[in-house]
Amino acid sequence: MKKKIIITLLIISPIVIFAFEVFYPKSKIAPPQALVGAWETVAETRVGKLRISFNLYEDGTVEGAVGDATMQDAYFKRNRGWLFRSLGWATDYIIVGDLNGSVTSEVQCGRFWIVGHFDEKGIRADIDCAECWQDGKKRDPFGAGSLNYTRVEQP
């Protein structure tokens, strides 16, 4: 009986830990001070060149645009839990949010995320999206990887 309990725990524990790491909601956090400010890049995607620009505020709130769409309810947070990050299975941070309006004149997407390396050296990250539509039909999401975001000086 004791052996069955131990085997069951050995099987179930990794599943529970994995589910917790992947699905546990994480709220917005304050970013490192070196990342606070305005950032931009241009991404080559399947829907064309897109200018991505955003302001990252001290409280973790993010405002900006992806192409012609504005970021809505966007925020900075930890990406996954401590276990995945320590194993190198996830980056430390991510920006997530909704998109309001069309990304291009033909494509509209509902959600976006910027994931990669956020540190004192800057931001080197991918962008991707979901819930994309073109001509009233669902379309594959677009994405662009290995983007270097440049700090924009505020006037």
QUIGI-V853704 format. One record per residue. N is the residue number from 0. RES is the residue in one small letter. PHI is phi in radians with two decimals (* if undefined). Layout:
# QUIGI-V853704
{{N:RES:PHI} {N:RES:PHI}}
This chain:
# QUIGI-V853704
{{0:m:*} {1:k:-1.08} {2:k:-1.12} {3:k:-1.12} {4:i:-1.14} {5:i:-1.11} {6:i:-1.10} {7:t:-1.07} {8:l:-1.11} {9:l:-1.15} {10:i:-1.44} {11:i:-1.35} {12:s:-0.96} {13:p:-1.08} {14:i:-1.16} {15:v:-1.12} {16:i:-1.09} {17:f:-1.05} {18:a:-1.07} {19:f:-1.09} {20:e:-1.10} {21:v:-1.47} {22:f:-1.81} {23:y:-1.18} {24:p:-1.20} {25:k:-2.06} {26:s:-1.57} {27:k:-1.09} {28:i:-2.30} {29:a:-1.29} {30:p:-1.35} {31:p:-1.00} {32:q:-0.97} {33:a:-1.12} {34:l:-1.72} {35:v:-1.15} {36:g:2.45} {37:a:-1.72} {38:w:-2.36} {39:e:-2.71} {40:t:-2.78} {41:v:-2.13} {42:a:-1.94} {43:e:-1.54} {44:t:-2.21} {45:r:-1.17} {46:v:-1.80} {47:g:1.89} {48:k:-1.32} {49:l:-2.20} {50:r:-1.49} {51:i:-2.05} {52:s:-2.46} {53:f:-2.75} {54:n:-1.88} {55:l:-1.86} {56:y:-1.67} {57:e:-1.02} {58:d:-1.51} {59:g:1.67} {60:t:-1.25} {61:v:-2.24} {62:e:-2.23} {63:g:2.97} {64:a:-2.58} {65:v:-2.13} {66:g:1.09} {67:d:-1.59} {68:a:-1.56} {69:t:-1.65} {70:m:-1.29} {71:q:-2.36} {72:d:0.91} {73:a:-1.62} {74:y:-2.73} {75:f:-1.68} {76:k:-2.65} {77:r:-1.24} {78:n:-1.76} {79:r:1.24} {80:g:-1.74} {81:w:-1.08} {82:l:-1.14} {83:f:-1.11} {84:r:-1.13} {85:s:-1.19} {86:l:-1.49} {87:g:1.38} {88:w:-1.62} {89:a:-2.75} {90:t:-1.39} {91:d:-1.22} {92:y:-2.30} {93:i:-2.67} {94:i:-1.94} {95:v:-2.29} {96:g:3.05} {97:d:-1.70} {98:l:-2.07} {99:n:-1.97} {100:g:1.72} {101:s:-1.53} {102:v:-1.23} {103:t:-2.25} {104:s:-1.13} {105:e:-1.95} {106:v:-2.10} {107:q:-2.19} {108:c:-2.25} {109:g:-1.60} {110:r:-2.33} {111:f:-2.55} {112:w:-2.65} {113:i:-2.07} {114:v:-2.32} {115:g:2.91} {116:h:-1.79} {117:f:-2.02} {118:d:-2.68} {119:e:-1.09} {120:k:-1.43} {121:g:2.25} {122:i:-2.14} {123:r:-2.23} {124:a:-2.64} {125:d:-1.57} {126:i:-2.21} {127:d:-2.56} {128:c:-2.52} {129:a:-2.56} {130:e:1.00} {131:c:-1.67} {132:w:-2.38} {133:q:-2.53} {134:d:0.93} {135:g:1.32} {136:k:-2.07} {137:k:-1.13} {138:r:-2.25} {139:d:-1.12} {140:p:-1.19} {141:f:-1.83} {142:g:-2.85} {143:a:-2.54} {144:g:-1.97} {145:s:0.95} {146:l:-1.60} {147:n:-1.71} {148:y:-1.56} {149:t:-1.76} {150:r:-1.23} {151:v:-1.83} {152:e:-1.33} {153:q:-1.46} {154:p:-1.18}}
